Amino acid sequence: MGQVFTAKRLSGAGDSSVITISGTGSGSANTIHASTSSTDANVFDEIELFAFNTSDADQTLFISTADTSLTLEIVIPAKGTASTDGIRLVLPKFRTQDAVTISAYASTTNVIGVFGNVTEIR
């Protein structure tokens, strides 16, 4: 039998599809997603994240895993910036498992929105 693909919601999104990043440091980071707890080599979550900025100034988004195997620092351009206005891909097709938590914080509170897709692959 082939692989099974199941669409899931980002666990940190609750009832919303967008997570507003309120944390401004690693100690106050927002949970984006806690991956499947499976350790089977053939079971994992594939996560794709996008971000946007609602402020008039460039902002920095920090994305990390609880075990710090991944730490990204991404500048999200100010809204209305020519040729960069809108949504930006910040984490393309990242595969994780073993209950790894992906979290994010930003340089300014409540101006960065993050949303995305999770596909559980078995």
C-alpha positions in Angstrom: 0.0 0.0 0.0 1.2 3.5 -0.8 1.7 6.5 1.4 -1.4 8.2 3.0 -1.5 12.0 3.1 -3.7 13.8 5.6 -4.3 17.5 5.8 -4.1 18.9 9.3 -4.4 22.3 10.9 -1.4 24.0 12.5 -1.8 23.0 16.2 -0.9 26.5 17.3 -3.7 28.1 15.3 -6.7 27.0 17.4 -9.9 28.0 15.7 -8.1 30.5 13.4 -6.1 30.0 10.3 -3.7 32.8 11.1 -1.4 32.9 14.2 -0.6 36.5 15.2 2.9 36.5 16.6 2.7 38.2 20.0 6.0 37.0 21.5 9.1 39.2 21.2 11.7 36.7 22.5 12.4 33.0 22.7 10.8 32.8 26.2 7.5 34.2 24.9 7.5 32.6 21.5 4.1 31.5 20.0 3.7 27.8 19.3 3.1 27.3 15.6 2.9 23.5 15.4 3.7 20.4 17.5 4.5 17.7 15.1 3.3 14.1 15.2 4.7 12.1 18.1 5.6 9.2 15.9 9.3 8.1 15.7 8.6 5.7 12.8 10.8 6.7 9.9 7.8 6.6 7.5 5.5 8.9 9.6 6.0 12.6 9.7 4.4 16.1 9.4 5.4 18.2 6.4 4.9 21.8 7.2 4.8 24.9 5.0 4.6 28.3 6.6 3.8 31.8 5.2 4.0 35.2 6.9 2.9 38.7 6.3 3.6 42.1 8.0 0.8 44.6 8.9 3.1 47.4 10.0 4.8 50.2 8.1 8.3 49.1 9.0 10.3 45.9 8.2 10.0 43.3 10.9 12.1 40.3 11.8 10.5 36.9 12.3 12.3 34.2 14.2 11.3 30.6 13.7 12.8 27.8 15.7 12.3 24.2 17.0 12.3 23.4 20.7 15.4 21.3 20.3 17.1 24.3 18.4 18.0 22.0 15.4 16.4 24.8 13.3 16.6 28.5 13.9 15.7 31.0 11.1 15.8 34.8 11.2 13.7 36.3 8.4 13.0 39.9 7.5 9.4 40.4 6.6 9.1 43.7 4.5 6.8 46.5 5.6 3.3 46.5 4.1 3.1 48.5 1.0 6.7 47.9 0.0 6.8 47.8 -3.8 7.3 44.3 -5.3 7.4 42.7 -1.8 3.9 43.5 -0.6 1.9 40.6 0.6 2.6 37.0 1.7 6.0 35.5 2.0 7.0 31.9 2.1 9.1 31.4 5.3 9.4 27.6 5.7 9.0 25.5 2.6 8.1 21.8 3.0 9.9 21.2 6.4 9.5 17.6 7.6 9.4 16.8 11.3 8.3 14.2 13.8 8.9 13.0 17.4 6.7 15.7 18.8 9.1 18.5 17.8 7.5 22.0 18.5 8.0 24.8 16.0 7.6 28.2 17.5 8.0 31.9 16.4 8.6 35.3 17.8 9.1 38.7 16.2 10.9 42.0 16.6 7.5 43.7 17.3 4.4 42.3 18.9 1.2 41.6 17.0 2.3 42.8 13.5 3.4 39.5 11.9 0.8 36.9 10.9 1.8 33.3 10.2 -0.3 30.6 8.5 0.4 27.5 6.6 -0.3 23.9 5.7 0.5 20.6 7.5 0.3 17.3 5.8 0.8 14.2 7.8 2.5 11.5 5.7 2.2 7.8 6.6 
